[in-house]
Amino acid sequence: MNASTPLERAALAAAMVPHAHDILDIAVARRFGVEYQPLVDTASGEIVGYEALARFYRANGEAVPPNLVFEALHESPLLLLHVELEMKRLQLAHAPPVANLFLNLDPDSFHLGEGLRHNLFVELFRQHWQAGRQITVEVIENLSIQDVERSREMISVLKGAGFGVALDDMGVAGTVVSYDTLSESSVVKFDRSWLERRSFRREAALRWFIGLSRELGVKMVLEGVEDTEQLAFARSAGFDWVQGRHFSDRFIHMS
């Protein structure tokens, strides 16, 4: 169904929102999938790593947007922790044999995994940490000061355990970036909105962010690249790596 009017688009969006029984069924029946999307070097065109992207499905096979699933899971902390752990096990178990594997992890989930002696996620990552492979955890900050603090604590624990940290969704509306988080990250991922909303001010801000990232020795990734024109923009802007539908070398594994 292609929604063409605001009313049709609103109806389609409402239909996609998962109900409580959808969330419970997804969690209990492990209706999970993982898509591995490549990160590509802008200069050489070589694949330098993969990001593991969570996918969720209703019993009839219909896909449910991951952001809606995680939003609903935040209403049930123990269920959120269970799904995050199961999803990470799936993503790690079937990852392609590459040097860099990127995993998204919500700071709330990470802190729910804190135990008396260790963090469940850190222990899980250690079990799958192979020689020559770098596991990099992607972190996002938002406008909540509490979440910024949680992100900072999470980064400290992950770096102390030897894992990489990437700052995700740079430029998304409704997020804020602290200098501490930026300076402690090894990778910064810029959201596709830098491709979609172009203006003099945004391009000036992008040049500033790229210059700062380069001064800090941070790798920069542009997400959402879908064609050769956008790839050319990424190269001219100075991004190290790109990611998006323009690169077809990806695959999906179902739980």
Contacts in CASP RR format, 6 or more apart in sequence:
PFRMAT RR
TARGET T0000
AUTHOR 0000-0000-0000
METHOD contacts of the structure
MODEL  1
MNASTPLERAALAAAMVPHAHDILDIAVARRFGVEYQPLVDTASGEIVGY
EALARFYRANGEAVPPNLVFEALHESPLLLLHVELEMKRLQLAHAPPVAN
LFLNLDPDSFHLGEGLRHNLFVELFRQHWQAGRQITVEVIENLSIQDVER
SREMISVLKGAGFGVALDDMGVAGTVVSYDTLSESSVVKFDRSWLERRSF
RREAALRWFIGLSRELGVKMVLEGVEDTEQLAFARSAGFDWVQGRHFSDR
FIHMS
1 8 0 8 1.000
1 12 0 8 1.000
3 9 0 8 1.000
3 11 0 8 1.000
3 12 0 8 1.000
16 64 0 8 1.000
16 65 0 8 1.000
16 68 0 8 1.000
17 68 0 8 1.000
18 26 0 8 1.000
18 58 0 8 1.000
18 64 0 8 1.000
18 68 0 8 1.000
18 69 0 8 1.000
18 72 0 8 1.000
20 72 0 8 1.000
22 58 0 8 1.000
22 64 0 8 1.000
23 69 0 8 1.000
23 72 0 8 1.000
23 73 0 8 1.000
23 76 0 8 1.000
23 79 0 8 1.000
24 79 0 8 1.000
25 31 0 8 1.000
25 58 0 8 1.000
25 59 0 8 1.000
26 32 0 8 1.000
26 56 0 8 1.000
26 57 0 8 1.000
26 58 0 8 1.000
26 64 0 8 1.000
26 69 0 8 1.000
26 83 0 8 1.000
27 73 0 8 1.000
27 79 0 8 1.000
27 82 0 8 1.000
27 83 0 8 1.000
27 86 0 8 1.000
29 59 0 8 1.000
30 86 0 8 1.000
30 255 0 8 1.000
31 56 0 8 1.000
31 57 0 8 1.000
31 58 0 8 1.000
31 59 0 8 1.000
31 61 0 8 1.000
31 255 0 8 1.000
32 54 0 8 1.000
32 55 0 8 1.000
32 56 0 8 1.000
32 57 0 8 1.000
32 83 0 8 1.000
32 86 0 8 1.000
32 87 0 8 1.000
32 90 0 8 1.000
32 254 0 8 1.000
32 255 0 8 1.000
33 54 0 8 1.000
33 55 0 8 1.000
33 56 0 8 1.000
33 57 0 8 1.000
33 90 0 8 1.000
33 252 0 8 1.000
33 253 0 8 1.000
33 254 0 8 1.000
33 255 0 8 1.000
34 52 0 8 1.000
34 53 0 8 1.000
34 54 0 8 1.000
34 55 0 8 1.000
34 87 0 8 1.000
34 90 0 8 1.000
34 91 0 8 1.000
34 94 0 8 1.000
34 252 0 8 1.000
34 253 0 8 1.000
34 255 0 8 1.000
35 52 0 8 1.000
35 53 0 8 1.000
35 55 0 8 1.000
35 250 0 8 1.000
35 251 0 8 1.000
35 252 0 8 1.000
36 50 0 8 1.000
36 51 0 8 1.000
36 52 0 8 1.000
36 53 0 8 1.000
36 95 0 8 1.000
36 96 0 8 1.000
36 250 0 8 1.000
36 251 0 8 1.000
36 252 0 8 1.000
36 253 0 8 1.000
37 50 0 8 1.000
37 51 0 8 1.000
37 53 0 8 1.000
37 243 0 8 1.000
37 244 0 8 1.000
37 247 0 8 1.000
37 250 0 8 1.000
38 47 0 8 1.000
38 49 0 8 1.000
38 50 0 8 1.000
38 243 0 8 1.000
38 247 0 8 1.000
38 249 0 8 1.000
38 250 0 8 1.000
39 47 0 8 1.000
39 48 0 8 1.000
39 49 0 8 1.000
39 50 0 8 1.000
39 51 0 8 1.000
39 100 0 8 1.000
39 102 0 8 1.000
39 221 0 8 1.000
39 241 0 8 1.000
39 242 0 8 1.000
39 243 0 8 1.000
40 46 0 8 1.000
40 47 0 8 1.000
40 48 0 8 1.000
40 241 0 8 1.000
40 242 0 8 1.000
40 243 0 8 1.000
40 247 0 8 1.000
41 47 0 8 1.000
41 48 0 8 1.000
41 240 0 8 1.000
41 241 0 8 1.000
42 231 0 8 1.000
42 234 0 8 1.000
42 235 0 8 1.000
42 238 0 8 1.000
42 239 0 8 1.000
42 240 0 8 1.000
42 241 0 8 1.000
42 242 0 8 1.000
43 235 0 8 1.000
47 98 0 8 1.000
47 247 0 8 1.000
47 249 0 8 1.000
48 98 0 8 1.000
48 99 0 8 1.000
48 100 0 8 1.000
48 241 0 8 1.000
49 98 0 8 1.000
49 99 0 8 1.000
49 100 0 8 1.000
49 101 0 8 1.000
49 102 0 8 1.000
50 95 0 8 1.000
50 96 0 8 1.000
50 98 0 8 1.000
50 100 0 8 1.000
50 101 0 8 1.000
50 102 0 8 1.000
50 250 0 8 1.000
51 102 0 8 1.000
51 103 0 8 1.000
51 104 0 8 1.000
51 138 0 8 1.000
51 243 0 8 1.000
52 91 0 8 1.000
52 92 0 8 1.000
52 95 0 8 1.000
52 101 0 8 1.000
52 102 0 8 1.000
52 103 0 8 1.000
52 104 0 8 1.000
53 66 0 8 1.000
53 104 0 8 1.000
54 66 0 8 1.000
54 69 0 8 1.000
54 70 0 8 1.000
54 87 0 8 1.000
54 91 0 8 1.000
54 104 0 8 1.000
55 63 0 8 1.000
55 66 0 8 1.000
55 252 0 8 1.000
56 63 0 8 1.000
56 64 0 8 1.000
56 66 0 8 1.000
56 69 0 8 1.000
57 63 0 8 1.000
57 64 0 8 1.000
58 64 0 8 1.000
69 83 0 8 1.000
70 80 0 8 1.000
70 106 0 8 1.000
73 79 0 8 1.000
73 80 0 8 1.000
73 83 0 8 1.000
74 80 0 8 1.000
74 108 0 8 1.000
77 108 0 8 1.000
77 112 0 8 1.000
78 112 0 8 1.000
80 106 0 8 1.000
80 108 0 8 1.000
80 109 0 8 1.000
80 112 0 8 1.000
81 109 0 8 1.000
81 112 0 8 1.000
81 113 0 8 1.000
81 120 0 8 1.000
84 105 0 8 1.000
84 106 0 8 1.000
84 109 0 8 1.000
84 112 0 8 1.000
84 121 0 8 1.000
85 120 0 8 1.000
85 121 0 8 1.000
85 124 0 8 1.000
86 255 0 8 1.000
88 103 0 8 1.000
88 105 0 8 1.000
88 121 0 8 1.000
88 124 0 8 1.000
88 125 0 8 1.000
89 124 0 8 1.000
90 253 0 8 1.000
90 255 0 8 1.000
91 101 0 8 1.000
91 103 0 8 1.000
92 101 0 8 1.000
92 103 0 8 1.000
92 124 0 8 1.000
92 125 0 8 1.000
92 128 0 8 1.000
93 128 0 8 1.000
94 253 0 8 1.000
95 101 0 8 1.000
95 128 0 8 1.000
96 251 0 8 1.000
98 133 0 8 1.000
99 132 0 8 1.000
99 133 0 8 1.000
99 134 0 8 1.000
100 133 0 8 1.000
100 134 0 8 1.000
100 136 0 8 1.000
101 133 0 8 1.000
101 134 0 8 1.000
101 135 0 8 1.000
101 136 0 8 1.000
102 136 0 8 1.000
102 137 0 8 1.000
102 138 0 8 1.000
102 166 0 8 1.000
102 187 0 8 1.000
103 135 0 8 1.000
103 136 0 8 1.000
103 137 0 8 1.000
103 138 0 8 1.000
104 137 0 8 1.000
104 138 0 8 1.000
104 168 0 8 1.000
105 121 0 8 1.000
105 137 0 8 1.000
105 138 0 8 1.000
105 139 0 8 1.000
105 154 0 8 1.000
107 139 0 8 1.000
107 147 0 8 1.000
107 150 0 8 1.000
107 151 0 8 1.000
107 153 0 8 1.000
107 154 0 8 1.000
108 147 0 8 1.000
108 150 0 8 1.000
109 121 0 8 1.000
110 119 0 8 1.000
110 121 0 8 1.000
110 150 0 8 1.000
110 154 0 8 1.000
110 157 0 8 1.000
111 150 0 8 1.000
111 153 0 8 1.000
111 154 0 8 1.000
113 119 0 8 1.000
113 120 0 8 1.000
113 121 0 8 1.000
114 120 0 8 1.000
119 157 0 8 1.000
122 157 0 8 1.000
122 158 0 8 1.000
122 161 0 8 1.000
122 163 0 8 1.000
125 135 0 8 1.000
125 137 0 8 1.000
125 161 0 8 1.000
125 163 0 8 1.000
126 161 0 8 1.000
128 135 0 8 1.000
129 135 0 8 1.000
134 163 0 8 1.000
134 164 0 8 1.000
135 163 0 8 1.000
135 164 0 8 1.000
136 163 0 8 1.000
136 164 0 8 1.000
136 165 0 8 1.000
136 166 0 8 1.000
136 186 0 8 1.000
136 187 0 8 1.000
137 154 0 8 1.000
137 158 0 8 1.000
137 163 0 8 1.000
137 164 0 8 1.000
137 165 0 8 1.000
137 166 0 8 1.000
138 166 0 8 1.000
138 167 0 8 1.000
138 168 0 8 1.000
138 189 0 8 1.000
139 151 0 8 1.000
139 154 0 8 1.000
139 155 0 8 1.000
139 165 0 8 1.000
139 166 0 8 1.000
139 167 0 8 1.000
139 168 0 8 1.000
139 181 0 8 1.000
139 185 0 8 1.000
140 151 0 8 1.000
140 167 0 8 1.000
140 168 0 8 1.000
140 169 0 8 1.000
140 172 0 8 1.000
140 175 0 8 1.000
141 147 0 8 1.000
141 148 0 8 1.000
141 151 0 8 1.000
141 167 0 8 1.000
141 175 0 8 1.000
141 176 0 8 1.000
141 177 0 8 1.000
141 178 0 8 1.000
141 181 0 8 1.000
142 148 0 8 1.000
142 174 0 8 1.000
142 175 0 8 1.000
142 176 0 8 1.000
143 174 0 8 1.000
143 175 0 8 1.000
143 176 0 8 1.000
148 176 0 8 1.000
148 178 0 8 1.000
148 181 0 8 1.000
151 178 0 8 1.000
151 181 0 8 1.000
152 178 0 8 1.000
152 180 0 8 1.000
152 181 0 8 1.000
152 184 0 8 1.000
155 165 0 8 1.000
155 181 0 8 1.000
155 184 0 8 1.000
155 185 0 8 1.000
156 184 0 8 1.000
158 164 0 8 1.000
158 165 0 8 1.000
159 165 0 8 1.000
159 184 0 8 1.000
164 186 0 8 1.000
164 187 0 8 1.000
165 184 0 8 1.000
165 185 0 8 1.000
165 186 0 8 1.000
165 187 0 8 1.000
166 185 0 8 1.000
166 186 0 8 1.000
166 187 0 8 1.000
166 188 0 8 1.000
166 189 0 8 1.000
166 221 0 8 1.000
167 177 0 8 1.000
167 181 0 8 1.000
167 182 0 8 1.000
167 185 0 8 1.000
167 187 0 8 1.000
167 188 0 8 1.000
167 189 0 8 1.000
168 189 0 8 1.000
169 175 0 8 1.000
169 189 0 8 1.000
169 191 0 8 1.000
170 177 0 8 1.000
170 188 0 8 1.000
170 189 0 8 1.000
170 190 0 8 1.000
170 191 0 8 1.000
170 209 0 8 1.000
171 190 0 8 1.000
171 191 0 8 1.000
171 193 0 8 1.000
171 194 0 8 1.000
172 191 0 8 1.000
172 193 0 8 1.000
173 193 0 8 1.000
182 188 0 8 1.000
182 212 0 8 1.000
182 213 0 8 1.000
182 216 0 8 1.000
182 218 0 8 1.000
183 216 0 8 1.000
185 218 0 8 1.000
186 218 0 8 1.000
186 219 0 8 1.000
187 218 0 8 1.000
187 219 0 8 1.000
187 220 0 8 1.000
187 221 0 8 1.000
188 209 0 8 1.000
188 213 0 8 1.000
188 218 0 8 1.000
188 219 0 8 1.000
188 220 0 8 1.000
188 221 0 8 1.000
189 221 0 8 1.000
189 223 0 8 1.000
189 243 0 8 1.000
190 206 0 8 1.000
190 209 0 8 1.000
190 220 0 8 1.000
190 221 0 8 1.000
190 222 0 8 1.000
190 223 0 8 1.000
190 239 0 8 1.000
191 223 0 8 1.000
192 222 0 8 1.000
192 223 0 8 1.000
192 224 0 8 1.000
192 225 0 8 1.000
194 202 0 8 1.000
194 206 0 8 1.000
194 222 0 8 1.000
195 222 0 8 1.000
195 224 0 8 1.000
195 225 0 8 1.000
195 230 0 8 1.000
195 233 0 8 1.000
206 237 0 8 1.000
207 237 0 8 1.000
210 220 0 8 1.000
210 237 0 8 1.000
210 238 0 8 1.000
210 239 0 8 1.000
213 219 0 8 1.000
213 220 0 8 1.000
214 220 0 8 1.000
219 240 0 8 1.000
219 241 0 8 1.000
220 238 0 8 1.000
220 239 0 8 1.000
220 240 0 8 1.000
220 241 0 8 1.000
221 239 0 8 1.000
221 240 0 8 1.000
221 241 0 8 1.000
221 242 0 8 1.000
221 243 0 8 1.000
222 230 0 8 1.000
222 234 0 8 1.000
222 237 0 8 1.000
222 239 0 8 1.000
222 241 0 8 1.000
222 242 0 8 1.000
222 243 0 8 1.000
223 242 0 8 1.000
223 243 0 8 1.000
223 244 0 8 1.000
224 230 0 8 1.000
224 242 0 8 1.000
224 243 0 8 1.000
224 244 0 8 1.000
224 245 0 8 1.000
225 231 0 8 1.000
225 234 0 8 1.000
225 242 0 8 1.000
225 243 0 8 1.000
225 244 0 8 1.000
225 245 0 8 1.000
225 246 0 8 1.000
225 247 0 8 1.000
226 244 0 8 1.000
226 245 0 8 1.000
226 246 0 8 1.000
227 246 0 8 1.000
228 246 0 8 1.000
230 246 0 8 1.000
231 242 0 8 1.000
231 246 0 8 1.000
234 242 0 8 1.000
END
